[in-house]
Amino acid sequence: MNGLRLAEEYFFQHGLPMLDTKFGAYKYRIAAGLSGEGSECYGFDDELSRDHDWGAAFCLWLEPEDYKAIGQELQKAYDELPQSFMGFPKRIENPMVSGRIGVFSTPAFFRRLIGLDHVPATLEEWKMIPEYQLAAATNGKVFYDPSGEFTSFRQGLKTYYPEDIRLKKIAARCMTMAQAGQYNAGRCLYHGEMLTARHALSMFIESSISMVFLLNKEFMPFYKWMHRAMKPLPILGGKLFDMLEKLSGIACLSDNAMVSSALRMVEEISALVIEELKRQNLSDSKSDFLFDHGPVVQMKIKTDWLRRMDVMRD
């Protein structure tokens, strides 16, 4: 039983009947689900996750006028729901990470996650939101939304970045993958700088995962879930999941055979990314060095101020 399924069962067995009996006049304007921060919102929780901030719980989302009218009363009714369910405790919020379950105004819920109470309307607004927060605002599941208002806001985010923002990020990832993996990792190894070499490979791995999300037009979650979330993505997800695991598992970078294997894997991953860039008509460069593809991708950006930014920046 993971937290997302537990939340849905808890809502339909206890939450919806509560709405029926106590808030019948509002029930068709209230949405319910589980979304936001936490492994349970991605379906990644397990027995280890249950040591903190876990249990039967869900979110109720209201439009501002309804929240003003019944928000406190609805929260009180939510707090009075059964304290255990299907053998699991009801989730009690840790004061250090409060505001993740219970009753919310829809604009306030999204404002806490993305800093805005509306779907970003400009490139500047999209650019200022950390990607992992966009992932948190669109993960999980909406169990119940008769009016469709909450789902409409979510869908506005799930349509993904404007293409110019995506291109800028892809261009920057080309540069980092090339600089950290194809260029500096090998040089650091040659100089015997093992700590820096491992850091360079780590940067390459993170940028590679980010690139996969960008190529799939999906938001990358917080770093501890990004590798796992990449695996089911249809474009390079499973393939790079396995390759990056092997790369991260190379233990002895002072062994010549292992060094050769690591650097070869970096080139193989880079080649797969280049192939996909070409398939998506993002680059026509014939170079096998990702650094040469970054500026080509960036030149496809239509917005002048964004196209003129340093290619390394996103």
Backbone torsions as a table, in degrees:
resi	resn	phi	psi	omega
1	MET	NA	115.3	174.6
2	ASN	-96.4	168.7	-173.0
3	GLY	-63.6	-33.0	-178.2
4	LEU	-68.4	-44.4	177.7
5	ARG	-67.5	-40.1	178.6
6	LEU	-60.3	-42.7	179.4
7	ALA	-61.1	-43.7	-178.5
8	GLU	-65.4	-44.6	178.9
9	GLU	-62.7	-42.3	-179.0
10	TYR	-62.7	-41.3	180.0
11	PHE	-64.2	-50.8	-174.4
12	PHE	-70.6	-27.5	179.2
13	GLN	-87.1	-27.6	-177.1
14	HIS	-128.0	-39.0	-177.0
15	GLY	-70.0	-49.6	-178.5
16	LEU	-64.9	-42.5	174.3
17	PRO	-59.3	-35.5	176.3
18	MET	-62.5	-42.8	177.4
19	LEU	-63.5	-40.8	179.8
20	ASP	-59.0	-46.6	-172.0
21	THR	-83.9	-31.4	-173.0
22	LYS	-111.2	-20.5	-175.1
23	PHE	-136.2	41.6	-176.7
24	GLY	-56.3	-34.6	-178.6
25	ALA	-70.9	-16.9	-176.2
26	TYR	-114.4	-11.1	-168.0
27	LYS	-58.2	-28.6	-179.2
28	TYR	-84.7	0.8	176.8
29	ARG	-115.7	7.0	-179.3
30	ILE	-107.0	137.0	174.8
31	ALA	-108.4	152.4	179.7
32	ALA	-137.6	148.3	178.2
33	GLY	172.5	-163.2	175.6
34	LEU	-142.5	120.7	-178.3
35	SER	-155.7	154.2	176.3
36	GLY	127.9	-145.1	-176.4
37	GLU	-87.2	146.1	178.5
38	GLY	119.5	143.8	-176.4
39	SER	-61.9	-29.9	-178.8
40	GLU	-65.4	-25.3	179.6
41	CYS	-74.7	-16.3	175.9
42	TYR	-101.8	-5.7	-174.6
43	GLY	76.7	20.6	-176.9
44	PHE	-101.8	1.2	-177.7
45	ASP	-73.4	154.2	178.2
46	ASP	-145.9	-166.9	-177.7
47	GLU	-60.0	-35.2	178.9
48	LEU	-64.8	-32.3	-178.3
49	SER	-66.2	-19.1	-172.3
50	ARG	-78.7	3.6	179.7
51	ASP	-79.2	-10.7	178.6
52	HIS	-161.1	145.7	173.0
53	ASP	48.5	49.2	-178.4
54	TRP	-143.2	145.1	176.7
55	GLY	152.3	-175.2	-179.7
56	ALA	-68.4	119.8	-177.2
57	ALA	-169.6	159.1	175.8
58	PHE	-156.2	175.9	178.0
59	CYS	-111.3	145.8	171.4
60	LEU	-120.4	126.1	-175.7
61	TRP	-116.0	131.1	-177.6
62	LEU	-125.5	153.4	170.8
63	GLU	-71.4	153.3	-171.6
64	PRO	-52.1	-42.0	-177.5
65	GLU	-67.2	-36.2	177.6
66	ASP	-72.4	-37.5	177.9
67	TYR	-61.8	-41.4	179.0
68	LYS	-63.7	-36.8	-176.5
69	ALA	-76.9	-41.8	-171.6
70	ILE	-130.9	4.9	-173.9
71	GLY	-54.2	-49.2	-178.0
72	GLN	-67.1	-42.1	-180.0
73	GLU	-64.9	-39.7	179.6
74	LEU	-67.8	-38.7	177.1
75	GLN	-62.9	-40.3	178.1
76	LYS	-62.1	-42.6	178.8
77	ALA	-66.2	-38.0	176.7
78	TYR	-62.3	-44.1	-179.7
79	ASP	-62.3	-24.9	-177.5
80	GLU	-90.2	1.2	176.3
81	LEU	-64.2	159.0	-176.5
82	PRO	-50.0	140.6	-175.9
83	GLN	-84.1	-2.0	173.2
84	SER	-146.7	155.5	-177.0
85	PHE	-157.9	127.2	178.7
86	MET	53.3	33.5	178.7
87	GLY	84.3	4.4	179.6
88	PHE	-116.1	150.1	178.5
89	PRO	-74.5	154.6	169.5
90	LYS	-68.6	140.0	-178.2
91	ARG	-71.7	129.2	174.5
92	ILE	-107.3	126.9	-175.3
93	GLU	-71.6	136.0	171.0
94	ASN	-74.6	127.3	-179.4
95	PRO	-55.4	-25.7	-179.4
96	MET	-72.6	-23.3	-179.1
97	VAL	-132.1	47.1	-177.8
98	SER	-77.3	169.2	177.3
99	GLY	87.4	21.9	-179.2
100	ARG	-108.2	-19.1	179.8
101	ILE	-137.6	163.1	179.7
102	GLY	105.5	-146.4	-171.1
103	VAL	-103.9	133.4	-177.0
104	PHE	-139.7	151.1	160.7
105	SER	-77.4	133.5	-177.9
106	THR	-54.1	-50.3	179.4
107	PRO	-60.2	-38.1	-179.3
108	ALA	-68.2	-36.5	178.0
109	PHE	-60.3	-47.8	-178.8
110	PHE	-72.9	-32.9	178.4
111	ARG	-61.6	-37.8	179.1
112	ARG	-65.3	-33.6	-176.5
113	LEU	-86.4	-44.0	-173.2
114	ILE	-115.0	-1.7	178.3
115	GLY	81.3	4.2	-179.4
116	LEU	-134.3	148.8	175.7
117	ASP	-101.2	20.1	177.8
118	HIS	-149.6	161.7	175.0
119	VAL	-64.4	132.1	-178.9
120	PRO	-49.5	133.4	-175.0
121	ALA	-107.1	-13.2	-177.7
122	THR	-132.2	163.7	175.4
123	LEU	-61.1	-38.2	180.0
124	GLU	-61.2	-41.9	179.3
125	GLU	-66.5	-43.7	177.6
126	TRP	-60.7	-41.0	-173.1
127	LYS	-68.8	-27.0	-174.4
128	MET	-83.2	-11.5	-175.4
129	ILE	-89.1	124.6	175.2
130	PRO	-58.1	137.1	-174.5
131	GLU	-61.2	-37.5	-178.0
132	TYR	-66.0	-23.4	176.7
133	GLN	-76.7	-34.3	173.7
134	LEU	-65.4	-37.3	176.0
135	ALA	-62.5	-42.4	-179.4
136	ALA	-66.9	-32.1	-178.8
137	ALA	-77.5	-12.9	-176.2
138	THR	-122.0	5.6	-178.0
139	ASN	-87.4	-167.6	174.7
140	GLY	68.5	-146.3	-175.1
141	LYS	-154.2	138.9	171.5
142	VAL	-94.7	118.3	-175.7
143	PHE	-85.3	-28.7	-168.2
144	TYR	-156.6	124.5	-179.7
145	ASP	-160.0	73.7	-176.6
146	PRO	-57.8	-37.8	-177.2
147	SER	-80.9	-24.3	-179.4
148	GLY	79.4	2.3	-176.0
149	GLU	-65.9	-47.2	-179.4
150	PHE	-65.7	-43.9	180.0
151	THR	-61.1	-36.1	179.4
152	SER	-63.1	-42.2	177.7
153	PHE	-62.5	-49.0	178.9
154	ARG	-57.6	-42.5	-177.8
155	GLN	-66.2	-32.3	176.0
156	GLY	-62.0	-33.1	176.1
157	LEU	-79.2	-38.9	-175.6
158	LYS	-70.0	-14.4	174.5
159	THR	-64.5	-12.7	171.7
160	TYR	84.8	174.7	-179.4
161	TYR	-56.0	148.6	164.7
162	PRO	-56.9	148.1	-172.7
163	GLU	-58.4	-35.6	179.8
164	ASP	-63.0	-37.3	177.3
165	ILE	-67.0	-43.8	178.4
166	ARG	-60.0	-45.3	-179.9
167	LEU	-61.3	-40.0	-179.7
168	LYS	-63.5	-41.8	180.0
169	LYS	-68.0	-41.4	178.6
170	ILE	-62.2	-43.1	178.7
171	ALA	-58.8	-44.0	-179.5
172	ALA	-66.2	-38.0	179.1
173	ARG	-67.4	-35.2	174.6
174	CYS	-56.2	-44.5	-176.4
175	MET	-67.2	-44.2	-177.7
176	THR	-69.2	-42.4	177.8
177	MET	-59.6	-42.9	-178.9
178	ALA	-68.5	-47.4	-175.0
179	GLN	-67.8	-46.6	-176.0
180	ALA	-76.3	-44.8	-173.3
181	GLY	-92.3	-55.3	-174.5
182	GLN	-74.4	-24.6	-174.8
183	TYR	-111.5	-64.8	-168.8
184	ASN	-75.5	-31.6	-179.2
185	ALA	-57.8	-48.6	180.0
186	GLY	-64.4	-40.9	179.7
187	ARG	-64.9	-40.9	178.8
188	CYS	-65.1	-40.1	177.7
189	LEU	-63.5	-41.4	178.8
190	TYR	-60.6	-37.2	179.5
191	HIS	-84.3	0.0	-179.7
192	GLY	75.1	18.7	-179.5
193	GLU	-92.2	79.6	-169.9
194	MET	-67.8	-39.5	179.9
195	LEU	-62.8	-46.0	179.6
196	THR	-66.7	-37.0	178.0
197	ALA	-62.4	-43.4	179.1
198	ARG	-65.4	-37.5	177.9
199	HIS	-64.8	-41.8	178.6
200	ALA	-61.6	-43.5	178.5
201	LEU	-65.7	-35.8	176.8
202	SER	-64.1	-42.2	177.0
203	MET	-63.2	-39.7	178.0
204	PHE	-62.5	-44.3	-179.5
205	ILE	-62.1	-48.5	-179.4
206	GLU	-62.0	-43.1	179.8
207	SER	-66.7	-34.6	177.7
208	SER	-64.8	-43.7	178.2
209	ILE	-63.1	-45.1	177.5
210	SER	-57.8	-42.2	179.9
211	MET	-60.9	-40.5	179.3
212	VAL	-61.6	-43.5	177.9
213	PHE	-62.4	-42.6	179.7
214	LEU	-63.8	-40.4	179.8
215	LEU	-68.1	-26.3	177.7
216	ASN	-92.0	-5.3	-176.3
217	LYS	57.6	49.6	175.8
218	GLU	-130.0	144.4	179.3
219	PHE	-76.0	134.8	178.9
220	MET	-83.1	128.7	-179.6
221	PRO	-78.6	-179.1	177.4
222	PHE	-49.5	147.5	-166.8
223	TYR	-54.2	-33.1	-175.3
224	LYS	-74.7	-10.4	177.6
225	TRP	-113.8	-4.7	-170.0
226	MET	-66.2	-39.5	-179.0
227	HIS	-65.7	-45.8	-179.1
228	ARG	-65.5	-39.9	-179.2
229	ALA	-69.7	-23.0	179.8
230	MET	-71.2	-32.9	-169.0
231	LYS	-53.4	-45.7	-176.9
232	PRO	-81.2	-2.8	-178.3
233	LEU	-65.8	135.2	-172.2
234	PRO	-68.2	-30.4	-178.5
235	ILE	-96.0	104.5	175.7
236	LEU	66.4	-0.2	-174.0
237	GLY	-59.2	-61.6	-177.7
238	GLY	-65.6	-38.4	-177.6
239	LYS	-64.9	-48.2	-179.3
240	LEU	-74.3	-26.3	174.5
241	PHE	-55.4	-49.5	-178.4
242	ASP	-68.3	-43.4	-177.5
243	MET	-65.9	-41.1	-179.0
244	LEU	-71.0	-32.5	174.6
245	GLU	-62.7	-42.7	178.7
246	LYS	-65.1	-41.5	179.4
247	LEU	-62.8	-44.1	-179.3
248	SER	-68.8	-22.2	-177.8
249	GLY	-87.2	-1.8	177.4
250	ILE	-73.1	109.2	-169.0
251	ALA	-84.7	-43.4	-170.5
252	CYS	-106.1	95.9	-179.4
253	LEU	-82.4	4.6	174.4
254	SER	-96.2	-7.0	177.4
255	ASP	-87.0	123.6	-174.3
256	ASN	-58.2	-39.0	-179.1
257	ALA	-66.3	-39.9	179.7
258	MET	-70.6	-37.9	176.0
259	VAL	-60.0	-47.5	179.4
260	SER	-60.8	-40.2	179.4
261	SER	-64.6	-43.4	-179.8
262	ALA	-63.1	-47.2	-177.9
263	LEU	-68.7	-33.7	176.7
264	ARG	-66.1	-39.4	179.2
265	MET	-66.0	-38.0	175.9
266	VAL	-57.9	-44.6	-179.9
267	GLU	-67.4	-37.0	179.4
268	GLU	-66.1	-41.8	178.1
269	ILE	-65.0	-44.1	179.1
270	SER	-61.3	-39.7	179.7
271	ALA	-64.6	-39.3	178.1
272	LEU	-64.5	-39.4	178.2
273	VAL	-65.9	-44.0	178.9
274	ILE	-59.9	-41.8	178.5
275	GLU	-59.9	-41.8	179.8
276	GLU	-71.0	-37.0	175.6
277	LEU	-57.5	-41.6	179.5
278	LYS	-69.8	-39.1	-179.9
279	ARG	-62.2	-35.7	178.9
280	GLN	-87.7	8.8	179.4
281	ASN	58.3	36.9	178.9
282	LEU	-96.4	-20.8	178.8
283	SER	-150.5	142.0	174.2
284	ASP	-118.8	13.3	178.1
285	SER	-66.0	141.7	178.5
286	LYS	-91.7	1.6	-177.3
287	SER	-70.8	148.3	172.8
288	ASP	-96.8	9.1	179.2
289	PHE	-106.5	116.3	-175.2
290	LEU	-58.5	-25.4	179.7
291	PHE	-57.8	-31.5	-178.8
292	ASP	-79.3	-18.1	-179.2
293	HIS	-85.7	-27.7	-178.2
294	GLY	-54.1	-53.7	179.8
295	PRO	-62.4	-32.1	178.8
296	VAL	-65.3	-45.0	177.1
297	VAL	-62.2	-43.9	-176.3
298	GLN	-62.8	-33.9	-179.1
299	MET	-67.3	-12.6	177.9
300	LYS	-83.0	-9.3	179.3
301	ILE	-69.3	131.0	-176.4
302	LYS	-87.1	-26.4	-177.6
303	THR	-80.6	119.7	-169.5
304	ASP	-58.4	-49.6	-175.1
305	TRP	-65.2	-30.8	179.6
306	LEU	-77.0	-39.1	179.5
307	ARG	-66.1	-29.6	-177.0
308	ARG	-84.8	-4.1	178.2
309	MET	-66.8	157.8	172.5
310	ASP	-54.7	133.1	-176.6
311	VAL	-61.4	-30.7	-178.0
312	MET	-69.2	-24.1	-176.6
313	ARG	-88.6	148.4	173.9
314	ASP	-123.5	NA	NA
